[in-house]
Amino acid sequence: MSEQIRIKYYVRTDMVGSTCEDVLEMPRAEWEAMSEREREEMMKECAFNSMEWGFYEIPTDKNSEQK
């Protein structure tokens, strides 16, 4: 059985306290065989797959706009 390696990856925005982290486990040999670019692409994919995002309209109060 191949030795496992634990890799912590994170997503951060410019908002205070916005860092979210997770840990990926994989065979060390597989990690070491990857180029830096492959590692970066894989970590970006892991981070993206862990995110949920959305948007919505913020209602405005017509009375407060007229003051």
HUHUUR-V271838 format. One record per residue. RES is the residue in three letters. PHI is phi in radians with two decimals (* if undefined). OMEGA is omega in whole degrees, 0 to 359 (* if undefined). NEAR is the number of other C-alpha atoms within 8 Angstrom. Layout:
BEGIN
res = <RES/RES>
phi = <PHI/PHI>
omega = <OMEGA/OMEGA>
near = <NEAR/NEAR>
END
This chain:
BEGIN
res = <MET/SER/GLU/GLN/ILE/ARG/ILE/LYS/TYR/TYR/VAL/ARG/THR/ASP/MET/VAL/GLY/SER/THR/CYS/GLU/ASP/VAL/LEU/GLU/MET/PRO/ARG/ALA/GLU/TRP/GLU/ALA/MET/SER/GLU/ARG/GLU/ARG/GLU/GLU/MET/MET/LYS/GLU/CYS/ALA/PHE/ASN/SER/MET/GLU/TRP/GLY/PHE/TYR/GLU/ILE/PRO/THR/ASP/LYS/ASN/SER/GLU/GLN/LYS>
phi = <*/-1.29/-1.14/-1.58/-2.14/-1.91/-2.13/-1.61/-2.21/-2.56/-2.18/-2.46/-2.01/-1.43/-1.52/-1.08/1.26/-1.71/-1.33/-2.14/-2.13/-2.63/-2.15/-1.91/-1.93/-2.74/-1.13/-0.98/-1.04/-1.16/-1.08/-1.22/-1.39/-1.47/-1.34/-1.03/-1.13/-1.10/-1.09/-1.08/-1.09/-1.16/-1.17/-1.10/-1.13/-1.05/-1.10/-1.08/-1.20/-1.58/-1.66/-2.25/-2.49/-2.95/-2.73/-2.76/-1.35/-1.70/-1.10/-1.84/-1.62/-0.99/-1.14/-1.25/-1.28/-1.46/-1.31>
omega = <181/177/179/175/178/182/178/175/184/173/181/174/179/177/181/177/186/183/174/183/173/181/177/175/179/178/180/181/179/179/183/179/182/174/177/180/178/178/181/179/180/180/176/179/177/180/181/180/180/186/170/180/180/178/177/179/177/181/177/178/183/181/181/178/183/183/*>
near = <2/6/7/8/9/8/7/8/10/9/9/7/7/5/5/5/4/9/8/7/8/7/8/8/8/9/10/10/8/8/10/7/6/9/7/6/7/8/10/8/8/8/9/8/8/8/11/7/6/6/6/4/4/4/4/4/4/4/4/5/6/6/6/6/7/5/4>
END
